[in-house]
Amino acid sequence: MKKWTISALVYLFVIVGGYYVYASFTEPESHNDTNAPHKQEAESSHGQDHQEDGNNHDGESEVIPNIQVENGELIITLKDLEGNPVSDLEVNHEKLMHLIVVSTDLKEYQHLHPQSNGPGVFKVSHSLPAGDYKAFVDIKPTGKTYVTSPISFMAGESHNEHEKDSLTVDTELIKEAGGHTVKLLPSALKVNEDIQLKFDLTGDTPEQYLGALGHVVILDERGENYVHVHPLEGNEPVFATKFSEPGIYKIWAEFKFNGQVYVYPYVVEIK
């Protein structure tokens, strides 16, 4: 009886001891398997978020324009971020380049079309009075991101005659040029709202100008935010746009009559 009892106790110790030895090897391995996927998911998620932020180039231009004034000409050079000339441009409304030039007080306005004069170089004659100006090089480079931004330059000797922030809002949106009267009829003048700019040409019919019935350029009063608007499809001079910020803006509408292009400027307030 005593021998049987000792044998039973020895057997019990062997079973219990074996269980603890087995558990000591299996439980840590199971714990690692449970946490490894969570750790990997956290690292992958962090890497993707960082990569998305790092590759967000919205608003960054890959083409840098520069302007020089020499012998009655404006010379525009286009280079990429590595300093190489950029010559591959898409035709946009019948031209490779539209150059909008305004005085700093936004009273002087010219819409020019420089011609290619070598790799990444464009030239155009100008008749600008002496003073300070801002230019907007409107192009569509092939395969490159481009953002139109103001380029400051001086024609002749500057006498600080162009004052900034001197716009006065028009009480009536009616302008006359070249014997033609043009009325601006905006659907609204509110911020963050789709707006149609309709022009009443008082019975006159404009000619096609650069492949369209007309063109509209818009700048804020600081001459920083540039918008070049083309008309909607149809036989009426109606333009669609939207203002993202309240403030005072100047609108230049261009129409062609009897082979001559005339400019009709309006100053409005967006509320």
C-alpha positions in Angstrom: 0.0 0.0 0.0 2.8 2.4 0.9 4.7 1.5 -2.3 1.6 2.2 -4.4 1.1 5.6 -2.7 4.7 6.7 -3.4 4.4 5.6 -7.0 1.2 7.6 -7.4 2.8 10.7 -6.0 5.8 10.4 -8.2 3.5 10.0 -11.2 1.6 13.1 -10.2 4.8 15.2 -9.9 5.9 14.1 -13.3 2.6 15.0 -14.9 2.4 18.5 -13.2 6.0 19.3 -13.8 5.7 18.3 -17.5 2.7 20.6 -17.9 4.6 23.6 -16.5 7.6 23.0 -18.7 5.3 22.8 -21.8 3.4 25.9 -20.8 6.6 27.9 -20.3 7.6 27.3 -24.0 4.2 27.7 -25.6 2.6 30.8 -23.9 5.3 33.4 -24.9 5.1 32.3 -28.6 1.3 32.7 -28.6 1.7 36.3 -27.1 4.1 37.3 -29.9 1.8 36.1 -32.6 -1.1 38.1 -31.2 0.8 41.4 -31.1 2.9 41.2 -34.2 0.1 42.1 -36.7 -0.9 45.2 -34.6 2.7 46.4 -34.6 3.1 45.9 -38.3 -0.2 47.6 -39.1 0.8 50.6 -37.0 4.1 51.0 -38.8 2.6 50.6 -42.3 -0.1 53.1 -41.5 2.4 55.7 -40.3 4.5 55.2 -43.3 1.7 55.7 -45.8 0.4 58.9 -44.0 3.9 60.3 -44.0 4.4 59.4 -47.7 1.1 61.0 -48.7 2.0 64.3 -46.9 5.5 64.3 -48.4 4.2 63.9 -52.0 1.5 66.5 -51.8 2.7 69.1 -54.4 -0.5 71.0 -54.9 0.3 74.6 -55.7 4.0 74.0 -56.4 5.2 75.0 -59.8 7.7 73.0 -61.7 8.4 75.8 -64.2 9.9 79.1 -63.1 9.4 82.1 -65.4 11.6 85.2 -65.4 11.2 88.6 -67.1 13.8 91.1 -68.3 13.2 94.4 -70.1 15.7 95.3 -72.8 15.5 97.7 -75.7 11.7 98.0 -75.8 11.2 94.2 -75.4 10.0 91.9 -72.7 12.2 88.8 -72.6 10.6 85.8 -70.8 12.7 82.8 -69.9 11.3 79.5 -68.7 13.3 77.0 -66.7 12.5 73.9 -64.7 13.6 73.4 -61.0 17.0 72.1 -62.2 17.6 75.2 -64.3 17.0 73.6 -67.7 15.1 75.6 -70.3 11.4 74.6 -70.8 10.2 74.8 -74.4 7.5 72.1 -74.6 4.3 74.1 -74.3 0.7 73.2 -75.3 -1.2 75.6 -77.5 -3.8 77.4 -75.4 -6.4 79.5 -77.3 -4.2 79.7 -80.4 -1.1 80.8 -78.6 1.8 79.1 -76.7 2.0 82.0 -74.2 -0.4 84.7 -73.0 1.4 87.4 -71.1 -0.8 89.6 -68.9 0.9 92.8 -67.7 -0.7 95.2 -65.2 0.6 98.3 -63.4 0.8 98.0 -59.7 -2.2 100.3 -59.3 -4.1 98.0 -61.8 -4.9 101.0 -64.1 -2.6 99.9 -67.0 -3.5 96.5 -68.6 -2.0 94.7 -71.6 -2.6 91.2 -73.0 0.5 90.2 -75.1 1.6 87.1 -77.0 5.4 86.6 -76.9 7.0 84.6 -79.6 9.5 81.8 -79.2 13.1 83.0 -79.6 15.2 79.9 -78.6 14.9 77.1 -76.1 12.8 78.4 -73.2 13.0 82.0 -74.4 10.1 84.2 -75.6 10.2 87.9 -76.7 7.6 90.6 -77.3 7.7 94.3 -78.0 6.0 96.5 -75.5 4.7 100.1 -75.2 4.5 100.4 -71.4 4.8 103.8 -69.8 7.6 104.0 -67.2 6.6 102.5 -63.9 6.3 99.4 -61.8 4.4 96.4 -63.2 3.4 92.8 -62.5 3.3 90.2 -65.2 1.5 86.9 -65.4 2.9 84.3 -67.7 0.0 82.1 -68.7 1.2 78.8 -70.2 0.5 75.1 -70.2 3.8 73.2 -70.0 3.6 69.6 -71.3 3.9 67.1 -68.4 4.8 69.7 -65.8 2.8 71.3 -63.0 2.6 75.1 -63.4 1.0 77.8 -61.2 0.6 81.3 -62.6 2.1 83.8 -60.1 2.9 87.5 -60.3 6.3 88.6 -61.5 7.3 92.2 -60.5 9.4 94.2 -62.9 10.1 97.9 -63.9 9.8 99.6 -67.2 12.0 102.6 -67.6 12.6 104.6 -64.5 10.1 104.2 -61.6 8.8 107.3 -60.0 6.3 105.4 -57.7 3.5 106.9 -59.7 1.5 103.6 -59.4 -0.2 103.5 -56.1 -1.4 100.3 -54.6 -4.8 99.5 -53.2 -6.4 102.4 -55.0 -9.4 100.6 -56.6 -12.8 102.2 -56.3 -15.8 99.9 -56.7 -17.9 100.8 -59.8 -21.4 102.0 -59.0 -22.5 101.1 -62.5 -21.1 98.2 -64.4 -21.3 99.9 -67.9 -18.1 100.6 -69.9 -17.5 102.1 -73.4 -14.6 101.6 -75.7 -14.2 101.9 -79.4 -17.7 103.2 -79.8 -19.1 100.0 -78.2 -20.9 99.9 -74.9 -20.7 96.7 -72.8 -22.6 96.0 -69.6 -21.5 93.5 -67.0 -24.4 91.5 -65.6 -23.1 89.2 -62.8 -25.5 86.5 -61.5 -24.2 87.3 -58.0 -21.2 88.9 -56.2 -20.8 86.5 -53.3 -17.9 84.5 -52.0 -17.7 80.7 -52.6 -20.6 80.8 -55.0 -20.7 79.7 -58.7 -21.0 83.0 -60.6 -21.9 83.7 -64.2 -20.5 86.9 -65.7 -22.8 87.8 -68.5 -22.0 90.7 -70.8 -24.6 92.7 -72.7 -23.0 94.1 -75.8 -26.0 96.3 -76.6 -26.8 94.6 -79.9 -23.2 94.3 -81.2 -21.8 90.9 -82.2 -18.2 90.2 -81.2 -15.8 88.5 -83.6 -13.9 85.3 -82.7 -10.8 86.3 -80.7 -8.2 83.7 -80.0 -10.7 80.9 -80.6 -13.5 82.4 -78.4 -16.1 85.1 -78.2 -14.0 87.0 -75.7 -11.7 86.7 -72.7 -11.9 87.8 -69.1 -9.0 88.3 -66.7 -9.6 88.8 -63.0 -7.2 90.1 -60.3 -7.7 90.9 -56.6 -6.8 94.5 -55.6 -3.3 93.4 -54.5 -2.6 92.0 -57.9 -1.7 88.6 -56.5 -4.6 86.2 -57.4 -4.9 85.7 -61.1 -7.8 84.1 -63.0 -8.1 83.9 -66.8 -11.7 83.0 -67.7 -12.9 81.8 -71.1 -16.6 81.9 -72.2 -19.0 79.0 -71.8 -20.0 77.2 -75.0 -22.8 78.9 -76.9 -23.4 82.1 -78.8 -23.5 84.4 -75.8 -20.6 86.0 -74.0 -21.1 84.3 -70.6 -18.2 83.4 -68.3 -18.3 81.2 -65.2 -16.1 81.7 -62.2 -15.9 81.6 -58.4 -14.3 83.8 -55.8 -12.8 82.0 -52.8 -12.1 85.2 -50.8 -14.1 88.3 -50.2 -12.7 91.6 -51.3 -12.3 94.0 -54.2 -11.5 92.6 -57.6 -10.8 94.1 -61.0 -12.3 92.4 -64.1 -11.0 93.1 -67.6 -13.2 91.8 -70.4 -11.8 91.7 -73.9 -14.0 91.7 -77.1 -13.1 92.1 -80.7 -15.1 94.3 -83.0 -14.2 95.1 -86.7 -10.7 93.5 -86.3 -9.8 95.5 -83.2 -9.7 94.2 -79.6 -11.1 96.5 -76.9 -10.8 96.1 -73.2 -13.6 96.9 -70.7 -12.5 97.1 -67.1 -14.8 96.7 -64.1 -14.2 96.9 -60.3 -16.5 94.9 -58.1 -16.7 93.9 -54.5 -17.2 90.3 -53.5 -18.9 89.9 -50.1 
